[in-house]
Amino acid sequence: MNDLPPFASHFILHWGEMGTKWGINRTVAQIHALLFISEQPLHAEEICERLGVARSNVSNSLKELQNWGIVKIVHLPGDRRDHFESIRDVYELFRVIAAERKRREIDPTLVRLRACANEAGASSESGDEYAKHQLEELLGFFELVSDFYVKMDRLPTRSAVNAIRMGDKIAKSIGALMK
C-alpha cells in the first residue's frame, strides 16, 4: 500500500478481509476503506497507486460501491477527472448498507418464504406438517425482523442511535422480568 501510514494499511487490509466474510469482493471493500478514511475525494488513478490495484479492477469496484449507494462521484474545480468519496457519517453509512442488504437479501427471501409457506399450506400430505410448521416459523421470524428494521429506519439517526444504546437497559429489564 503505497504512501499510506501503517494504521491505514492495516485498516484497509482488515476491511478487505471482513468484506470477503460479508460476501463482498476484497478489492471493493479495500477501496471503500481507503475512501472512507481519505479526507479528500480521490480519483481512480490515485486509488490504483495507493492500493496497487489494476485500473479495470478499480473501475468495476467503484461502480459496485456506487450501486450500493455508499460512494459517490465528486467533481473538483479545475479538474475534469471524476473523484470519489465515501459516505462520511458512520451511522448514515450503516443505514445505507442495511437498506441495501434488506433490499437484496431479506425482501427476496420474504417473497420466497411466503410462496413456500402458501404451497405447504395447500398440501394435504400428512408428512408435510413439520416442514409447513418450520416454514411458517421462519417466515414469522423474517417478517418480525423486517418490520423491526422498517420501524428503526423511520427514526431520525439520533433517535436510532439512542435506541441502540438502550439495548443493554432493555435486555436487563426484560431479564429482570423473566426471573
Buried (B, 14 or more C-beta within 10 A) or exposed (E): BEEBEEEBBEBBBEBBEEBEEEEBBBBBBBBBBBBBBBEEBBBBEBBBBBBEBEEEBBEBBBEBBEEBEBBBEEEEEEEEEBBBBBBEEEEEBBBBBBBBBBEEEBEEBBEEBBEBBEEBEEEEEEEBEEBBEEBBEBBEEBBEEBEEBEEBEEEEEEEBBEEEEEEEEEEEEEEEEEE
